[in-house]
Amino acid sequence: MATLHVLSHSPFADSRLTSCLRLLGSKDALLLCGDATYALTQATAPLEALESRAGAFELYALQEDVHARNLTIPAWVKCVDYPEFVELSIRYDRVNTWL
Amino acid sequence: MAKSLLVISRQAPWSGLSARESLDIVLAGGAFDLPIGLLFMDDGVFQLSQTQGPAAVQQKDLTTNLKALEMFGVEDVYACGKSLAERGMFPGNLNINIKQLPQEQDISELIDRYDHVITL
């Protein structure tokens, strides 16, 4: 039973990412879209927090939002497009969107 | 068999409509006898505070709605122990009875038990 957690808010503005990482299970995955992709900004605390957990869960980022922000993402982060986003939503037992 | 739903409420009662709306979802679900659970975490635990004066900001009292949970048959009401402790709150001094989830792992296990999750 695994959950796909979807974040779309900037990690520099609130605690969604921190809280999400706290309760993320080992079979869960995290998808960053919108301003949440700023978490992948080099040399920042959010990226460090994600890196410290690298490999412990699947991390995805929505390609077009990454490109729009001209972010260089680490190799272990999987970039997905919208059709793949849909596929992920179906593959996991449930989707938890942090509104 | 109806699908089960967990609502995670993580906003304080005064920061917009999230707190009221998450509670409305749960009460509506309870009215239709759906298997529904409610988890307070982060600033959402402030909704459980006994001392609130909503009239000062021209708002209605949310604690009345909280007390309706039991009447609507919603028994699975939880709060993140860490969020409570961080905010100087304890299970003993809240406005309703909740089950405290002390560990992060308890929360992921709770989520795993439900078909759907809504986080507001």
Backbone of each chain as ProteinMPNN parsed JSONL, in Angstrom:
{"seq_chain_A": "MATLHVLSHSPFADSRLTSCLRLLGSKDALLLCGDATYALTQATAPLEALESRAGAFELYALQEDVHARNLTIPAWVKCVDYPEFVELSIRYDRVNTWL", "coords_chain_A": {"N_chain_A": [[0.848, -1.198, 0.0], [0.945, 1.911, -1.118], [1.644, 5.421, -1.222], [1.341, 8.243, -3.353], [2.731, 11.25, -2.902], [1.942, 14.588, -3.555], [3.411, 17.653, -4.088], [3.048, 21.177, -4.419], [3.709, 23.656, -3.578], [6.068, 26.264, -2.737], [9.008, 25.288, -0.988], [10.267, 27.156, 0.497], [8.476, 28.798, 1.576], [6.629, 27.595, 3.265], [5.777, 24.773, 5.496], [5.178, 22.403, 4.238], [6.811, 20.557, 2.75], [8.675, 19.694, 4.7], [6.947, 18.477, 6.616], [5.804, 16.517, 5.024], [8.032, 14.939, 4.374], [8.511, 13.923, 6.865], [6.479, 12.053, 7.321], [6.628, 10.307, 5.24], [6.435, 7.126, 3.871], [8.418, 4.104, 3.276], [7.681, 2.892, 0.898], [6.451, 4.852, -0.414], [6.091, 7.659, -2.719], [7.312, 10.822, -3.933], [6.166, 13.617, -5.627], [7.209, 16.506, -7.198], [5.812, 19.522, -8.195], [4.976, 22.6, -9.902], [5.747, 25.439, -7.855], [6.972, 23.873, -5.952], [9.057, 22.575, -7.112], [11.212, 24.205, -6.767], [12.498, 23.239, -4.594], [14.539, 21.764, -5.538], [16.627, 23.411, -5.975], [20.053, 24.174, -6.196], [22.419, 23.876, -3.492], [20.746, 24.444, -1.235], [18.703, 24.331, 1.766], [16.255, 22.769, 1.516], [16.915, 21.037, -0.666], [19.079, 19.695, 0.444], [17.786, 18.346, 2.522], [16.228, 16.61, 1.02], [18.245, 15.193, -0.317], [19.496, 13.873, 1.784], [17.802, 11.835, 2.168], [17.878, 10.44, -0.141], [17.242, 7.763, -2.353], [15.803, 6.402, -0.461], [13.198, 6.731, -1.033], [11.06, 7.116, -3.961], [11.646, 9.884, -6.027], [10.07, 12.331, -7.902], [9.93, 14.856, -10.471], [8.068, 17.378, -12.071], [8.537, 17.821, -15.417], [8.03, 20.139, -17.12], [7.667, 22.208, -15.301], [10.114, 22.251, -14.052], [11.751, 22.97, -16.215], [10.664, 25.479, -16.815], [11.587, 26.936, -14.694], [14.214, 26.79, -15.064], [15.865, 24.901, -13.732], [18.574, 22.883, -12.568], [18.505, 19.558, -12.236], [19.276, 16.97, -9.831], [20.798, 13.791, -10.694], [19.527, 11.589, -9.588], [16.913, 12.219, -9.363], [13.802, 11.722, -10.85], [12.58, 12.914, -13.901], [9.349, 13.728, -14.987], [6.728, 13.801, -17.489], [3.428, 15.166, -18.227], [1.688, 12.966, -19.116], [3.068, 10.838, -17.878], [2.828, 11.571, -15.241], [0.1, 11.152, -14.86], [0.096, 8.389, -15.195], [1.626, 7.618, -12.944], [-0.115, 8.422, -10.925], [-2.069, 6.548, -11.188], [-0.694, 4.201, -10.756], [0.081, 4.193, -8.045], [-1.435, 3.418, -4.829], [-2.918, 5.439, -3.659], [-3.351, 9.008, -3.978], [-1.916, 11.72, -2.428], [-2.468, 14.935, -2.274], [-0.919, 17.805, -1.284], [-2.626, 20.342, -0.446]], "CA_chain_A": [[0.0, 0.0, 0.0], [1.853, 3.052, -1.225], [1.021, 6.72, -1.497], [2.076, 9.256, -4.112], [2.521, 12.578, -2.313], [2.166, 15.629, -4.557], [3.618, 18.992, -3.512], [3.083, 22.214, -5.457], [4.043, 24.948, -2.961], [7.496, 26.482, -2.504], [9.472, 24.845, 0.323], [10.832, 28.296, 1.214], [7.378, 29.598, 2.107], [5.874, 26.903, 4.318], [6.353, 23.553, 6.064], [4.616, 21.195, 3.618], [7.848, 19.579, 2.406], [9.188, 19.145, 5.956], [5.95, 17.563, 7.182], [5.646, 15.388, 4.106], [9.202, 14.063, 4.537], [8.403, 13.277, 8.17], [5.581, 10.902, 7.351], [6.793, 9.541, 4.011], [6.79, 5.722, 4.064], [9.483, 3.638, 2.377], [7.128, 2.523, -0.411], [5.802, 6.041, -0.96], [6.859, 8.473, -3.651], [7.035, 12.249, -3.837], [6.234, 14.312, -6.908], [7.273, 17.954, -7.057], [5.377, 20.28, -9.359], [4.831, 24.021, -9.609], [6.824, 26.053, -7.072], [7.649, 22.87, -5.123], [10.298, 22.166, -7.79], [12.303, 25.039, -6.238], [13.203, 22.426, -3.592], [15.706, 21.156, -6.189], [17.644, 24.452, -6.168], [21.362, 23.788, -5.667], [22.945, 24.47, -2.254], [19.704, 24.967, -0.345], [18.291, 23.396, 2.818], [15.299, 21.755, 1.041], [17.599, 20.014, -1.46], [19.86, 18.903, 1.398], [16.841, 17.46, 3.216], [15.863, 15.561, 0.069], [19.425, 14.373, -0.591], [19.787, 13.006, 2.926], [16.885, 10.689, 2.088], [17.966, 9.913, -1.516], [17.247, 6.308, -2.44], [14.851, 5.843, 0.502], [11.88, 6.778, -1.685], [11.137, 7.624, -5.331], [11.378, 11.317, -6.135], [9.774, 12.767, -9.262], [9.694, 16.286, -10.665], [7.346, 17.618, -13.319], [9.504, 18.363, -16.362], [7.816, 21.492, -17.638], [7.868, 23.178, -14.227], [11.569, 22.314, -13.867], [12.284, 23.746, -17.34], [10.212, 26.872, -16.7], [12.402, 27.597, -13.673], [15.605, 26.582, -15.471], [16.563, 24.23, -12.637], [19.38, 21.708, -12.886], [18.103, 18.614, -11.197], [20.217, 15.872, -9.586], [20.565, 12.617, -11.548], [18.672, 10.582, -8.949], [15.514, 12.668, -9.421], [13.224, 11.36, -12.148], [11.729, 13.924, -14.511], [8.193, 13.132, -15.658], [5.824, 14.732, -18.168], [2.057, 15.013, -17.733], [1.184, 11.582, -19.24], [3.708, 9.999, -16.858], [2.2, 12.004, -13.984], [-1.167, 10.424, -14.817], [0.447, 6.979, -14.988], [2.033, 7.476, -11.539], [-1.32, 8.559, -10.095], [-2.807, 5.283, -11.267], [0.134, 3.11, -10.227], [0.08, 4.177, -6.575], [-2.748, 3.097, -4.254], [-3.652, 6.688, -3.43], [-2.589, 10.233, -4.21], [-2.132, 12.713, -1.373], [-2.054, 16.254, -2.738], [-0.806, 18.734, -0.134], [-3.219, 21.601, -0.907]], "C_chain_A": [[0.882, 1.246, 0.0], [1.106, 4.316, -1.656], [1.935, 7.574, -2.362], [1.733, 10.613, -3.505], [2.844, 13.636, -3.365], [2.266, 16.993, -3.874], [3.674, 20.019, -4.635], [3.425, 23.597, -4.893], [5.546, 25.054, -2.692], [7.909, 26.036, -1.097], [10.065, 25.992, 1.141], [9.744, 29.129, 1.887], [6.609, 28.902, 3.232], [6.475, 25.543, 4.648], [5.847, 22.27, 5.393], [5.674, 20.13, 3.345], [8.38, 18.887, 3.669], [8.224, 18.113, 6.534], [5.798, 16.323, 6.327], [6.808, 14.407, 4.274], [9.134, 13.299, 5.854], [7.564, 12.013, 8.112], [5.66, 10.032, 6.102], [7.218, 8.1, 4.324], [7.788, 5.25, 3.02], [8.962, 3.239, 0.999], [6.478, 3.717, -1.102], [6.7, 6.744, -1.977], [6.429, 9.921, -3.496], [7.169, 12.855, -5.22], [6.196, 15.818, -6.667], [6.763, 18.603, -8.328], [5.205, 21.741, -8.938], [6.015, 24.558, -8.822], [7.554, 25.057, -6.167], [8.956, 22.407, -5.779], [11.48, 23.027, -7.348], [13.089, 24.309, -5.145], [14.469, 21.816, -4.185], [16.796, 22.19, -6.483], [18.945, 24.06, -5.461], [21.716, 24.563, -4.387], [21.87, 25.128, -1.387], [19.317, 23.887, 0.663], [17.27, 22.357, 2.321], [15.972, 20.646, 0.224], [18.423, 19.097, -0.562], [18.971, 17.877, 2.111], [16.443, 16.306, 2.302], [17.029, 14.615, -0.173], [19.735, 13.412, 0.546], [18.896, 11.763, 2.914], [16.949, 10.021, 0.719], [18.036, 8.39, -1.511], [16.244, 5.659, -1.506], [13.426, 5.867, -0.053], [12.081, 7.307, -3.108], [10.809, 9.114, -5.344], [11.199, 11.698, -7.603], [9.609, 14.275, -9.308], [9.022, 16.478, -12.019], [8.218, 18.462, -14.251], [9.259, 19.833, -16.735], [7.992, 22.562, -16.561], [9.359, 23.348, -13.916], [12.184, 23.195, -14.961], [11.91, 25.223, -17.227], [11.086, 27.646, -15.724], [13.891, 27.425, -13.926], [16.44, 25.938, -14.358], [17.395, 23.065, -13.165], [19.064, 20.683, -11.824], [19.098, 17.459, -11.065], [19.806, 14.62, -10.377], [19.59, 11.627, -10.927], [17.201, 10.995, -8.907], [14.958, 12.359, -10.81], [12.299, 12.468, -12.644], [10.554, 13.242, -15.208], [7.38, 14.213, -16.384], [4.395, 14.45, -17.687], [1.489, 13.601, -17.923], [1.789, 10.644, -18.195], [3.16, 10.305, -15.461], [0.881, 11.231, -13.79], [-0.915, 8.946, -14.505], [0.812, 6.704, -13.522], [0.811, 7.509, -10.625], [-2.115, 7.265, -10.074], [-2.026, 4.166, -10.583], [0.11, 3.034, -8.696], [-1.34, 3.967, -6.044], [-3.594, 4.347, -4.046], [-2.73, 7.864, -3.703], [-2.931, 11.213, -3.097], [-1.572, 14.057, -1.84], [-2.076, 17.219, -1.559], [-1.294, 20.106, -0.562], [-2.904, 22.754, 0.031]], "O_chain_A": [[1.49, 1.584, 1.015], [0.091, 4.267, -2.35], [3.145, 7.628, -2.142], [0.592, 11.069, -3.583], [3.901, 13.585, -3.994], [1.346, 17.432, -3.183], [4.274, 19.768, -5.681], [3.433, 24.587, -5.625], [6.21, 24.047, -2.448], [7.236, 26.369, -0.122], [10.336, 25.834, 2.332], [10.033, 30.041, 2.661], [5.999, 29.573, 4.065], [7.545, 25.192, 4.15], [6.058, 21.174, 5.913], [5.479, 18.955, 3.658], [8.518, 17.664, 3.709], [8.631, 17.01, 6.899], [5.677, 15.212, 6.843], [6.602, 13.194, 4.313], [9.63, 12.177, 5.959], [7.882, 11.019, 8.764], [4.849, 9.123, 5.925], [8.243, 7.881, 4.969], [7.987, 5.91, 2.0], [9.721, 3.247, 0.029], [6.01, 3.609, -2.236], [7.895, 6.465, -2.081], [5.341, 10.216, -3.002], [8.166, 12.636, -5.907], [5.284, 16.338, -6.024], [7.225, 18.277, -9.421], [5.282, 22.067, -7.753], [7.158, 24.182, -9.083], [8.637, 25.36, -5.668], [9.854, 21.909, -5.1], [12.63, 22.63, -7.531], [14.205, 24.703, -4.808], [15.366, 21.401, -3.452], [17.776, 21.883, -7.161], [18.942, 23.669, -4.294], [21.362, 25.731, -4.226], [22.063, 26.229, -0.871], [19.563, 22.699, 0.453], [17.392, 21.18, 2.661], [15.654, 19.468, 0.386], [18.467, 17.885, -0.768], [19.341, 16.716, 2.281], [16.333, 15.163, 2.747], [16.852, 13.398, -0.23], [20.177, 12.285, 0.32], [19.2, 10.765, 3.568], [16.154, 9.124, 0.439], [18.803, 7.801, -0.75], [15.863, 4.507, -1.709], [12.559, 5.119, 0.4], [13.126, 7.873, -3.428], [9.823, 9.55, -4.749], [12.061, 11.424, -8.439], [9.204, 14.9, -8.327], [9.373, 15.813, -12.994], [8.583, 19.6, -13.958], [10.17, 20.659, -16.672], [8.411, 23.682, -16.854], [9.811, 24.438, -13.564], [13.024, 24.051, -14.683], [12.724, 26.105, -17.503], [11.307, 28.846, -15.887], [14.725, 27.849, -13.127], [17.561, 26.362, -14.077], [16.984, 22.355, -14.083], [19.323, 20.907, -10.641], [19.688, 17.021, -12.053], [18.631, 14.42, -10.685], [18.899, 10.904, -11.644], [16.346, 10.224, -8.472], [15.573, 12.697, -11.821], [11.383, 12.905, -11.947], [10.752, 12.276, -15.945], [7.343, 15.37, -15.966], [4.186, 13.588, -16.834], [0.87, 13.07, -17.001], [1.104, 9.757, -17.684], [3.045, 9.417, -14.615], [0.594, 10.73, -12.703], [-1.599, 8.337, -13.682], [0.382, 5.711, -12.934], [0.71, 6.731, -9.676], [-2.752, 6.927, -9.076], [-2.6, 3.301, -9.921], [0.119, 1.944, -8.123], [-2.32, 4.291, -6.715], [-4.811, 4.331, -4.228], [-1.506, 7.743, -3.666], [-4.103, 11.5, -2.854], [-0.363, 14.285, -1.807], [-3.11, 17.424, -0.922], [-0.501, 20.945, -0.989], [-3.329, 23.883, -0.213]]}, "seq_chain_B": "MAKSLLVISRQAPWSGLSARESLDIVLAGGAFDLPIGLLFMDDGVFQLSQTQGPAAVQQKDLTTNLKALEMFGVEDVYACGKSLAERGMFPGNLNINIKQLPQEQDISELIDRYDHVITL", "coords_chain_B": {"N_chain_B": [[-19.051, -1.708, -1.315], [-18.295, 1.171, 0.459], [-15.702, 3.533, -0.291], [-12.964, 4.333, 1.825], [-12.021, 7.369, 3.524], [-9.47, 9.621, 4.415], [-9.058, 12.649, 6.02], [-6.707, 15.158, 6.204], [-5.987, 17.742, 8.271], [-4.302, 20.676, 8.292], [-4.109, 23.386, 8.855], [-4.296, 26.4, 10.803], [-7.211, 27.587, 12.666], [-7.666, 30.245, 11.926], [-6.507, 30.93, 9.544], [-7.626, 31.388, 6.885], [-9.939, 29.409, 4.892], [-9.483, 26.725, 5.108], [-9.484, 25.094, 7.489], [-12.176, 25.056, 8.338], [-13.357, 24.01, 6.028], [-12.21, 21.458, 5.772], [-13.252, 20.241, 7.994], [-15.967, 20.367, 7.361], [-16.081, 18.584, 5.201], [-15.543, 16.188, 6.504], [-17.708, 16.043, 8.302], [-19.834, 15.924, 6.514], [-19.27, 13.504, 5.262], [-19.549, 11.828, 7.472], [-22.267, 12.136, 7.955], [-23.317, 10.718, 5.863], [-22.648, 8.201, 6.55], [-20.125, 7.3, 5.733], [-16.969, 5.564, 5.728], [-14.804, 7.334, 7.48], [-11.978, 9.332, 8.383], [-10.193, 11.658, 10.501], [-7.382, 13.666, 10.692], [-5.404, 15.754, 12.643], [-2.712, 17.826, 12.021], [0.481, 19.617, 12.119], [-0.092, 23.165, 12.046], [-2.763, 22.694, 12.199], [-3.505, 21.478, 14.587], [-4.022, 23.562, 16.304], [-6.698, 24.038, 16.09], [-7.778, 22.482, 18.007], [-7.555, 23.738, 20.358], [-8.61, 24.781, 23.596], [-9.11, 27.326, 24.359], [-10.438, 29.745, 22.674], [-11.315, 32.7, 20.891], [-13.289, 33.446, 18.712], [-15.067, 35.501, 18.043], [-13.753, 37.895, 18.234], [-12.489, 38.248, 15.812], [-14.561, 38.397, 14.09], [-15.575, 35.83, 13.426], [-17.149, 32.554, 13.184], [-17.613, 30.108, 15.787], [-15.528, 27.41, 15.64], [-15.247, 25.273, 17.257], [-17.698, 24.294, 18.033], [-18.559, 22.919, 15.786], [-16.611, 20.945, 15.796], [-17.312, 19.506, 18.018], [-19.532, 18.31, 17.055], [-18.697, 16.152, 15.639], [-18.741, 13.656, 16.959], [-21.466, 13.261, 17.21], [-22.128, 12.917, 14.566], [-21.18, 10.472, 14.11], [-18.454, 10.182, 13.649], [-15.691, 8.686, 14.613], [-13.019, 8.198, 14.364], [-10.734, 10.149, 15.079], [-7.76, 11.84, 14.988], [-4.582, 13.097, 16.206], [-1.417, 14.519, 15.473], [1.175, 13.749, 17.545], [3.657, 15.003, 17.773], [3.249, 17.5, 16.559], [1.42, 18.574, 18.369], [2.962, 18.684, 20.76], [5.045, 20.424, 19.982], [3.667, 22.781, 19.917], [3.009, 23.281, 22.485], [0.791, 21.877, 23.43], [-1.432, 19.403, 24.853], [-2.84, 16.062, 24.92], [-4.645, 15.975, 27.038], [-5.694, 18.568, 27.453], [-7.458, 19.42, 25.412], [-10.183, 20.441, 23.19], [-11.795, 18.384, 22.242], [-12.044, 14.753, 22.32], [-9.248, 12.991, 21.212], [-7.289, 10.606, 19.336], [-3.976, 10.19, 20.028], [-1.17, 10.291, 17.879], [1.91, 9.289, 18.365], [4.326, 8.764, 16.953], [6.027, 9.402, 13.788], [5.835, 7.273, 12.081], [3.44, 6.11, 12.827], [1.66, 7.791, 11.612], [2.135, 7.407, 8.849], [1.314, 4.773, 8.71], [-1.358, 5.064, 9.36], [-2.325, 6.519, 7.14], [-1.975, 4.567, 5.217], [-4.075, 2.867, 5.772], [-6.335, 3.892, 4.617], [-8.454, 4.43, 1.676], [-8.53, 6.813, 0.216], [-6.969, 10.063, 0.42], [-7.192, 13.363, 1.638], [-5.516, 16.344, 1.859], [-5.634, 19.317, 3.535]], "CA_chain_B": [[-18.419, -1.173, -0.099], [-17.855, 2.558, 0.266], [-14.267, 3.752, -0.113], [-12.68, 5.109, 3.03], [-11.36, 8.646, 3.262], [-8.801, 10.291, 5.53], [-8.845, 14.077, 5.801], [-5.624, 15.691, 7.035], [-6.227, 19.165, 8.442], [-3.026, 21.194, 8.799], [-4.094, 24.85, 8.952], [-4.922, 26.969, 11.996], [-8.589, 27.997, 12.355], [-7.784, 31.649, 11.495], [-5.72, 31.216, 8.335], [-8.406, 31.079, 5.688], [-11.109, 28.544, 5.002], [-9.084, 25.31, 5.108], [-9.882, 24.367, 8.692], [-13.629, 24.865, 8.295], [-13.727, 23.151, 4.906], [-11.842, 20.067, 6.034], [-14.221, 19.748, 8.962], [-17.231, 20.185, 6.629], [-15.969, 17.345, 4.416], [-15.643, 15.059, 7.431], [-19.074, 15.982, 8.825], [-20.694, 15.457, 5.423], [-18.992, 12.068, 5.133], [-20.139, 11.165, 8.626], [-23.727, 12.158, 7.798], [-23.656, 9.669, 4.899], [-22.11, 6.942, 7.077], [-18.927, 6.847, 5.019], [-15.833, 5.323, 6.62], [-14.02, 8.568, 7.346], [-11.087, 9.647, 9.49], [-9.703, 13.036, 10.508], [-6.092, 13.798, 11.373], [-4.896, 17.113, 12.8], [-1.255, 17.916, 12.163], [1.035, 20.968, 11.967], [-0.918, 24.191, 12.698], [-4.133, 22.173, 12.334], [-3.798, 21.125, 15.987], [-4.541, 24.754, 16.998], [-8.165, 23.944, 16.088], [-8.176, 21.709, 19.181], [-7.332, 24.548, 21.555], [-9.826, 25.033, 24.389], [-9.315, 28.756, 24.558], [-10.517, 30.46, 21.405], [-12.282, 33.793, 20.9], [-13.501, 33.761, 17.29], [-15.858, 36.723, 17.879], [-12.825, 39.016, 18.115], [-12.158, 38.443, 14.396], [-15.84, 38.231, 13.387], [-15.749, 34.489, 12.869], [-17.972, 31.649, 13.987], [-16.847, 29.186, 16.617], [-15.324, 26.124, 14.978], [-15.249, 24.188, 18.244], [-19.043, 23.714, 18.031], [-18.543, 21.917, 14.702], [-15.754, 19.834, 16.222], [-18.054, 18.68, 18.973], [-20.568, 17.589, 16.298], [-18.099, 14.958, 15.021], [-19.216, 12.467, 17.655], [-22.885, 13.132, 16.876], [-22.196, 12.458, 13.172], [-20.62, 9.124, 14.051], [-17.038, 10.171, 13.275], [-14.962, 8.292, 15.818], [-11.579, 8.115, 14.1], [-10.153, 11.486, 15.077], [-6.376, 11.679, 15.435], [-3.712, 14.271, 16.149], [0.015, 14.228, 15.466], [1.723, 14.039, 18.864], [4.774, 15.937, 17.667], [2.684, 18.826, 16.285], [0.846, 19.044, 19.631], [4.045, 18.994, 21.696], [5.753, 21.612, 19.483], [2.836, 23.96, 20.161], [2.685, 23.337, 23.914], [-0.544, 21.337, 23.679], [-1.413, 18.018, 25.327], [-4.121, 15.4, 24.698], [-5.54, 16.208, 28.153], [-6.315, 19.899, 27.502], [-8.034, 19.764, 24.107], [-11.632, 20.617, 23.267], [-12.469, 17.109, 21.96], [-11.183, 13.585, 22.527], [-8.568, 12.536, 20.002], [-6.265, 9.589, 19.547], [-2.696, 10.795, 19.706], [-0.21, 9.451, 17.146], [3.185, 9.823, 18.834], [5.444, 8.622, 16.009], [5.794, 9.662, 12.365], [5.459, 6.004, 11.449], [2.015, 5.893, 13.092], [0.897, 8.574, 10.629], [2.165, 6.725, 7.544], [0.477, 3.566, 8.811], [-2.759, 5.517, 9.317], [-2.625, 6.842, 5.737], [-2.037, 3.29, 4.491], [-5.326, 2.161, 6.033], [-7.453, 4.523, 3.914], [-8.413, 4.376, 0.217], [-8.252, 8.146, -0.299], [-6.493, 11.061, 1.386], [-7.272, 14.775, 1.249], [-4.761, 17.195, 2.793], [-5.989, 20.735, 3.368]], "C_chain_B": [[-17.88, 0.226, -0.375], [-16.354, 2.677, 0.509], [-14.038, 4.632, 1.104], [-11.862, 6.354, 2.69], [-10.732, 9.189, 4.546], [-8.609, 11.758, 5.159], [-7.752, 14.542, 6.761], [-5.766, 17.207, 7.078], [-4.977, 19.793, 9.051], [-2.938, 22.724, 8.84], [-4.782, 25.295, 10.237], [-6.326, 27.472, 11.649], [-8.713, 29.402, 11.768], [-7.081, 31.936, 10.181], [-6.487, 30.801, 7.083], [-9.453, 30.023, 5.966], [-10.774, 27.069, 5.198], [-9.618, 24.517, 6.294], [-11.368, 24.045, 8.65], [-14.016, 23.884, 7.189], [-13.368, 21.689, 5.147], [-12.83, 19.44, 7.017], [-15.581, 19.484, 8.293], [-17.219, 18.883, 5.819], [-16.208, 16.141, 5.328], [-17.076, 14.911, 7.958], [-20.046, 15.486, 7.757], [-20.518, 13.958, 5.234], [-19.637, 11.274, 6.251], [-21.654, 11.062, 8.495], [-24.181, 11.058, 6.836], [-23.084, 8.312, 5.299], [-20.907, 6.417, 6.306], [-17.826, 6.542, 6.032], [-14.835, 6.474, 6.489], [-13.174, 8.822, 8.587], [-10.587, 11.076, 9.365], [-8.407, 13.091, 11.308], [-5.699, 15.27, 11.43], [-3.386, 17.054, 12.878], [-0.793, 19.334, 11.833], [0.118, 21.981, 12.661], [-2.375, 23.759, 12.867], [-4.488, 21.84, 13.77], [-4.298, 22.332, 16.798], [-6.069, 24.769, 17.024], [-8.672, 23.269, 17.361], [-8.024, 22.49, 20.482], [-8.649, 24.873, 22.263], [-10.142, 26.508, 24.493], [-9.272, 29.48, 23.22], [-11.575, 31.548, 21.504], [-12.579, 34.273, 19.496], [-14.262, 35.066, 17.06], [-14.958, 37.938, 17.661], [-12.433, 39.281, 16.666], [-13.388, 38.168, 13.517], [-15.987, 36.871, 12.715], [-16.624, 33.651, 13.783], [-17.083, 30.66, 14.717], [-16.759, 27.803, 15.956], [-15.441, 24.957, 15.964], [-16.628, 23.527, 18.346], [-19.119, 22.615, 16.966], [-17.726, 20.693, 15.103], [-16.518, 18.888, 17.137], [-19.162, 17.885, 18.276], [-20.027, 16.288, 15.689], [-18.667, 13.673, 15.619], [-20.674, 12.17, 17.278], [-23.07, 12.589, 15.458], [-21.528, 11.09, 13.003], [-19.174, 9.055, 13.61], [-16.218, 9.891, 14.536], [-13.452, 8.311, 15.625], [-10.981, 9.508, 13.948], [-8.779, 11.415, 15.735], [-5.663, 13.031, 15.452], [-2.268, 13.822, 16.221], [0.607, 14.685, 16.798], [2.823, 15.081, 18.823], [4.26, 17.366, 17.432], [2.088, 19.422, 17.552], [1.953, 19.534, 20.562], [4.776, 20.271, 21.293], [5.003, 22.891, 19.841], [2.368, 24.047, 21.614], [1.301, 22.828, 24.24], [-0.447, 19.865, 24.076], [-2.781, 17.39, 25.12], [-5.131, 15.689, 25.812], [-6.254, 17.555, 28.132], [-6.859, 20.362, 26.149], [-9.557, 19.839, 24.211], [-12.433, 19.368, 22.871], [-11.504, 15.956, 22.263], [-10.566, 13.144, 21.21], [-7.646, 11.379, 20.367], [-4.948, 10.209, 19.12], [-1.803, 9.808, 18.951], [1.187, 9.969, 17.462], [4.297, 9.8, 17.785], [5.029, 8.961, 14.576], [5.27, 8.409, 11.664], [3.978, 5.696, 11.66], [1.171, 6.611, 12.05], [0.938, 7.89, 9.266], [1.319, 5.461, 7.566], [-1.013, 3.92, 8.752], [-3.183, 5.792, 7.866], [-2.818, 5.564, 4.93], [-3.368, 2.562, 4.673], [-6.511, 2.729, 5.24], [-7.303, 4.427, 2.394], [-8.015, 5.729, -0.378], [-7.76, 9.065, 0.813], [-6.718, 12.455, 0.817], [-6.511, 15.578, 2.298], [-5.103, 18.65, 2.523], [-5.212, 21.589, 4.371]], "O_chain_B": [[-17.113, 0.44, -1.314], [-15.8, 2.019, 1.389], [-14.808, 5.552, 1.381], [-11.119, 6.387, 1.708], [-11.358, 9.216, 5.606], [-8.059, 12.068, 4.102], [-7.852, 14.348, 7.972], [-5.677, 17.876, 6.048], [-4.621, 19.489, 10.189], [-1.846, 23.291, 8.857], [-5.725, 24.656, 10.704], [-6.613, 27.753, 10.486], [-9.74, 29.732, 11.176], [-7.06, 33.085, 9.741], [-6.028, 29.954, 6.317], [-9.812, 29.768, 7.116], [-11.666, 26.252, 5.426], [-10.137, 23.412, 6.133], [-11.775, 22.909, 8.894], [-14.888, 23.035, 7.378], [-14.122, 20.789, 4.777], [-13.196, 18.271, 6.893], [-16.259, 18.507, 8.613], [-18.222, 18.171, 5.759], [-16.95, 15.217, 4.996], [-17.596, 13.8, 8.052], [-20.967, 14.724, 8.052], [-21.494, 13.226, 5.067], [-20.196, 10.2, 6.031], [-22.255, 10.053, 8.864], [-25.284, 10.527, 6.967], [-23.04, 7.386, 4.49], [-20.697, 5.206, 6.239], [-17.752, 7.186, 7.079], [-14.111, 6.567, 5.498], [-13.607, 8.555, 9.707], [-10.556, 11.641, 8.272], [-8.341, 12.627, 12.446], [-5.663, 15.952, 10.406], [-2.831, 16.323, 13.698], [-1.568, 20.15, 11.334], [-0.399, 21.701, 13.743], [-3.131, 24.396, 13.6], [-5.659, 21.91, 14.143], [-4.919, 22.161, 17.847], [-6.671, 25.428, 17.871], [-9.825, 23.445, 17.755], [-8.32, 21.983, 21.563], [-9.656, 25.193, 21.631], [-11.293, 26.898, 24.689], [-8.199, 29.787, 22.702], [-12.616, 31.347, 22.129], [-12.178, 35.373, 19.115], [-14.124, 35.678, 16.002], [-15.347, 38.893, 16.988], [-12.083, 40.409, 16.318], [-13.267, 37.764, 12.361], [-16.461, 36.771, 11.583], [-16.824, 33.961, 14.958], [-15.947, 30.409, 14.315], [-17.767, 27.128, 15.745], [-15.697, 23.817, 15.575], [-16.731, 22.352, 18.698], [-19.661, 21.535, 17.203], [-18.091, 19.558, 14.797], [-16.399, 17.665, 17.054], [-19.674, 16.911, 18.828], [-20.801, 15.426, 15.273], [-19.023, 12.736, 14.905], [-21.065, 11.023, 17.06], [-24.042, 11.888, 15.177], [-21.339, 10.617, 11.882], [-18.699, 7.983, 13.233], [-16.076, 10.75, 15.406], [-12.695, 8.424, 16.589], [-10.753, 9.984, 12.836], [-8.646, 10.99, 16.882], [-6.09, 13.982, 14.796], [-1.929, 12.874, 16.93], [0.545, 15.867, 17.138], [2.924, 15.933, 19.706], [4.764, 18.319, 18.024], [2.221, 20.62, 17.799], [1.895, 20.647, 21.086], [5.093, 21.104, 22.142], [5.607, 23.945, 20.043], [1.444, 24.795, 21.932], [0.686, 23.277, 25.207], [0.492, 19.167, 23.692], [-3.788, 18.097, 25.141], [-6.338, 15.656, 25.572], [-7.32, 17.685, 28.732], [-6.74, 21.532, 25.785], [-10.149, 19.367, 25.182], [-13.632, 19.303, 23.139], [-10.303, 16.165, 22.437], [-11.267, 12.947, 20.218], [-7.275, 11.192, 21.525], [-4.813, 10.693, 17.996], [-1.691, 8.642, 19.329], [1.615, 10.975, 16.896], [5.118, 10.716, 17.733], [3.865, 8.832, 14.197], [4.402, 8.468, 10.793], [3.332, 5.1, 10.798], [0.113, 6.127, 11.648], [-0.087, 7.794, 8.591], [0.683, 5.113, 6.571], [-1.819, 3.186, 8.18], [-4.247, 5.36, 7.424], [-3.699, 5.479, 4.075], [-3.751, 1.742, 3.839], [-7.576, 2.113, 5.197], [-6.188, 4.352, 1.876], [-7.261, 5.791, -1.349], [-8.084, 8.877, 1.986], [-6.461, 12.694, -0.363], [-6.821, 15.503, 3.487], [-4.889, 19.155, 1.421], [-5.367, 22.81, 4.393]]}, "name": "protein", "num_of_chains": 2, "seq": "MATLHVLSHSPFADSRLTSCLRLLGSKDALLLCGDATYALTQATAPLEALESRAGAFELYALQEDVHARNLTIPAWVKCVDYPEFVELSIRYDRVNTWLMAKSLLVISRQAPWSGLSARESLDIVLAGGAFDLPIGLLFMDDGVFQLSQTQGPAAVQQKDLTTNLKALEMFGVEDVYACGKSLAERGMFPGNLNINIKQLPQEQDISELIDRYDHVITL"}
